[in-house]
Amino acid sequence: MFRFLRSAFPDSIKLVELAEISKLLITLGCPPEKSGEMAAQLDKRAQQLALEKNRSYEAALAHLLKLMSQGWAAQQQQQQ
């Protein structure tokens, strides 16, 4: 089922989306060298959540980004 979702989008659009997610992750505190891999993982998990919870991909992605942002903020506070 996930393959159907992935194949529904042209590769060029998916790459742009992953690049945008990657840039956003960097602004949220993700190390730049890990942002591409993390963007791909977030994309995959957002698609899974969208199916599991019957919500939109965008809502699932926003939820995951919020969680990651909170995690990085907490990590930065501990380091100070």
C-alpha positions as CSV (number, residue, x, y, z in Angstrom):
1,M,0.0,0.0,0.0
2,F,2.9,2.4,0.7
3,R,4.3,1.8,-2.7
4,F,1.0,3.0,-4.2
5,L,1.3,6.2,-2.2
6,R,4.8,6.7,-3.3
7,S,4.2,6.0,-6.9
8,A,1.3,8.4,-7.0
9,F,3.8,11.3,-6.9
10,P,6.3,11.9,-9.7
11,D,9.9,11.5,-8.6
12,S,10.7,15.1,-9.3
13,I,8.0,16.3,-7.0
14,K,9.1,13.9,-4.3
15,L,12.7,15.1,-4.5
16,V,11.6,18.7,-4.2
17,E,9.5,17.9,-1.1
18,L,12.3,16.0,0.5
19,A,14.7,18.9,-0.2
20,E,12.2,21.2,1.4
21,I,11.8,18.9,4.4
22,S,15.6,18.7,4.7
23,K,16.0,22.4,4.7
24,L,13.3,22.8,7.4
25,L,14.9,20.1,9.5
26,I,18.2,22.1,9.4
27,T,16.4,25.2,10.6
28,L,14.9,23.2,13.5
29,G,18.3,22.0,14.6
30,C,19.0,18.9,12.6
31,P,22.7,18.4,11.7
32,P,23.0,19.3,8.0
33,E,24.8,16.0,7.2
34,K,21.9,14.0,8.5
35,S,19.0,16.1,7.2
36,G,18.5,14.3,3.9
37,E,18.3,10.9,5.5
38,M,16.0,12.2,8.3
39,A,13.8,13.9,5.7
40,A,13.3,10.6,3.9
41,Q,12.5,8.8,7.2
42,L,10.0,11.5,8.1
43,D,8.4,11.4,4.7
44,K,7.9,7.6,5.0
45,R,6.6,7.8,8.6
46,A,4.2,10.6,7.7
47,Q,2.8,8.5,5.0
48,Q,2.4,5.6,7.4
49,L,0.7,7.8,10.0
50,A,-1.6,9.3,7.5
51,L,-2.9,5.8,6.6
52,E,-3.0,4.5,10.2
53,K,-4.7,7.5,11.7
54,N,-6.8,8.5,8.7
55,R,-5.4,11.9,8.5
56,S,-3.7,13.9,5.8
57,Y,-0.1,13.5,4.9
58,E,0.5,17.2,5.7
59,A,-1.1,16.9,9.2
60,A,1.0,13.8,9.9
61,L,4.2,15.5,8.7
62,A,3.4,18.6,10.8
63,H,2.9,16.5,13.8
64,L,6.3,14.7,13.3
65,L,8.1,17.9,12.7
66,K,6.7,19.4,15.9
67,L,7.9,16.4,17.9
68,M,11.3,16.6,16.4
69,S,11.5,20.3,17.1
70,Q,10.6,19.8,20.7
71,G,13.2,17.0,21.0
72,W,16.0,19.2,19.6
73,A,14.9,22.1,21.9
74,A,15.1,19.9,24.9
75,Q,18.5,18.5,23.9
76,Q,19.8,22.1,23.5
77,Q,18.6,23.0,26.9
78,Q,20.3,20.0,28.5
79,Q,23.6,21.0,26.8
80,Q,23.5,24.5,28.3
